[in-house]
């Protein structure tokens, strides 16, 4: 990843939830996009009408569990947990302090892999089921 993108990511990690919300609204306005559309509904239109045999073969919902947090990495991991779960500081701290804990359930494969990648880059250990 370029230095420019790394700097942007580091700045995003410091945003409060209110600031992040305002940023999303501004991005929607400036670029004319709608972030309220979920990835699952776009990627799988009419998924309920799919043949049951197909649905059984490929898993589409995954559970992401935070399994280990090194003591010296708690703050960085706490920020990521807050970001990916949308929880407040206290709830996120409870998750980080009491591992193993389920972070999110029923997420897409792509989202679960992104969460795992981000948390492991910060020093945590994650399992996806």
C-alpha positions as CSV (number, residue, x, y, z in Angstrom):
1,X,0.0,0.0,0.0
2,X,1.3,3.5,-0.8
3,X,2.4,5.9,1.8
4,X,-0.5,8.2,0.9
5,X,-3.1,5.5,1.6
6,X,-1.3,4.4,4.8
7,X,-1.5,8.1,6.1
8,X,-5.2,8.3,5.2
9,X,-5.9,5.0,7.0
10,X,-4.1,6.2,10.1
11,X,-6.1,9.4,10.1
12,X,-9.3,7.5,9.7
13,X,-8.5,5.4,12.8
14,X,-8.4,8.5,14.9
15,X,-11.9,9.7,14.0
16,X,-14.8,9.7,16.4
17,X,-18.0,8.0,15.4
18,X,-19.6,11.4,14.8
19,X,-16.7,12.5,12.6
20,X,-16.9,9.2,10.7
21,X,-20.6,9.7,10.2
22,X,-20.1,13.2,8.9
23,X,-17.3,11.9,6.6
24,X,-19.6,9.3,5.1
25,X,-22.3,11.9,4.4
26,X,-19.7,14.1,2.8
27,X,-18.4,11.3,0.6
28,X,-22.0,10.5,-0.5
29,X,-22.6,14.1,-1.4
30,X,-19.3,14.7,-3.2
31,X,-19.1,11.5,-5.1
32,X,-22.8,10.9,-5.6
33,X,-22.8,7.4,-4.0
34,X,-25.2,5.7,-1.6
35,X,-23.4,3.8,1.2
36,X,-26.7,2.6,2.7
37,X,-26.9,-0.3,0.2
38,X,-25.6,-3.4,1.8
39,X,-23.1,-5.6,0.0
40,X,-25.1,-8.7,0.6
41,X,-28.2,-7.3,-1.1
42,X,-26.2,-6.1,-4.1
43,X,-24.1,-9.2,-4.5
44,X,-26.9,-11.7,-4.1
45,X,-30.2,-10.3,-5.5
46,X,-33.0,-12.9,-5.2
47,X,-30.8,-15.1,-3.0
48,X,-34.0,-16.3,-1.2
49,X,-35.1,-17.9,-4.5
50,X,-31.9,-19.8,-5.0
51,X,-32.1,-23.6,-5.2
52,X,-31.6,-25.1,-1.7
53,X,-28.9,-27.5,-3.0
54,X,-26.8,-24.5,-4.2
55,X,-27.2,-22.7,-0.9
56,X,-26.0,-25.8,1.0
57,X,-22.9,-26.2,-1.0
58,X,-21.4,-22.7,-0.6
59,X,-21.4,-21.0,2.8
60,X,-22.4,-17.3,2.5
61,X,-22.6,-16.2,6.1
62,X,-19.6,-16.3,8.4
63,X,-18.9,-15.6,12.1
64,X,-15.8,-13.6,13.1
65,X,-14.4,-14.2,16.5
66,X,-11.5,-12.3,18.1
67,X,-9.4,-15.0,19.8
68,X,-6.3,-13.3,21.1
69,X,-5.2,-9.8,21.9
70,X,-1.6,-9.1,23.0
71,X,-1.4,-6.7,25.9
72,X,0.8,-4.2,24.0
73,X,-1.7,-4.1,21.0
74,X,-5.0,-3.6,22.9
75,X,-5.5,0.1,22.0
76,X,-4.9,-0.5,18.2
77,X,-7.2,-3.5,18.2
78,X,-9.8,-1.7,20.3
79,X,-10.0,1.0,17.6
80,X,-10.5,-1.6,14.9
81,X,-13.2,-3.4,17.0
82,X,-15.1,-0.1,17.4
83,X,-14.8,0.6,13.7
84,X,-16.0,-2.9,12.4
85,X,-18.7,-3.4,15.0
86,X,-20.0,0.1,15.4
87,X,-20.1,-0.4,19.2
88,X,-19.2,2.2,21.8
89,X,-15.9,2.4,23.6
90,X,-17.1,0.5,26.7
91,X,-18.6,-2.4,24.7
92,X,-15.6,-2.6,22.5
93,X,-13.2,-2.6,25.5
94,X,-15.3,-5.5,27.0
95,X,-14.8,-7.5,23.9
96,X,-11.0,-6.8,23.7
97,X,-10.6,-7.6,27.5
98,X,-12.6,-10.8,27.4
99,X,-11.4,-12.8,24.4
100,X,-12.4,-15.1,22.8
101,X,-15.4,-13.1,21.8
102,X,-17.7,-13.1,18.8
103,X,-17.3,-9.8,16.9
104,X,-19.9,-10.2,14.1
105,X,-22.0,-13.0,12.9
106,X,-23.6,-13.6,9.5
107,X,-21.2,-11.4,7.6
108,X,-20.1,-12.0,4.0
109,X,-16.9,-13.8,3.2
110,X,-15.3,-10.6,1.9
111,X,-16.2,-8.6,5.0
112,X,-15.0,-11.4,7.3
113,X,-11.7,-11.6,5.5
114,X,-11.3,-7.9,5.6
115,X,-12.0,-7.8,9.3
116,X,-9.5,-10.6,9.9
117,X,-6.8,-9.0,7.8
118,X,-7.2,-5.6,9.6
119,X,-7.2,-7.2,13.1
120,X,-4.3,-9.4,12.4
121,X,-2.3,-6.5,10.9
122,X,-2.8,-4.8,14.3
123,X,-1.5,-7.9,16.2
124,X,-4.7,-9.7,17.1
125,X,-5.7,-13.3,16.2
126,X,-9.1,-14.0,14.6
127,X,-11.0,-17.1,13.5
128,X,-13.8,-17.3,10.9
129,X,-16.4,-20.0,11.1
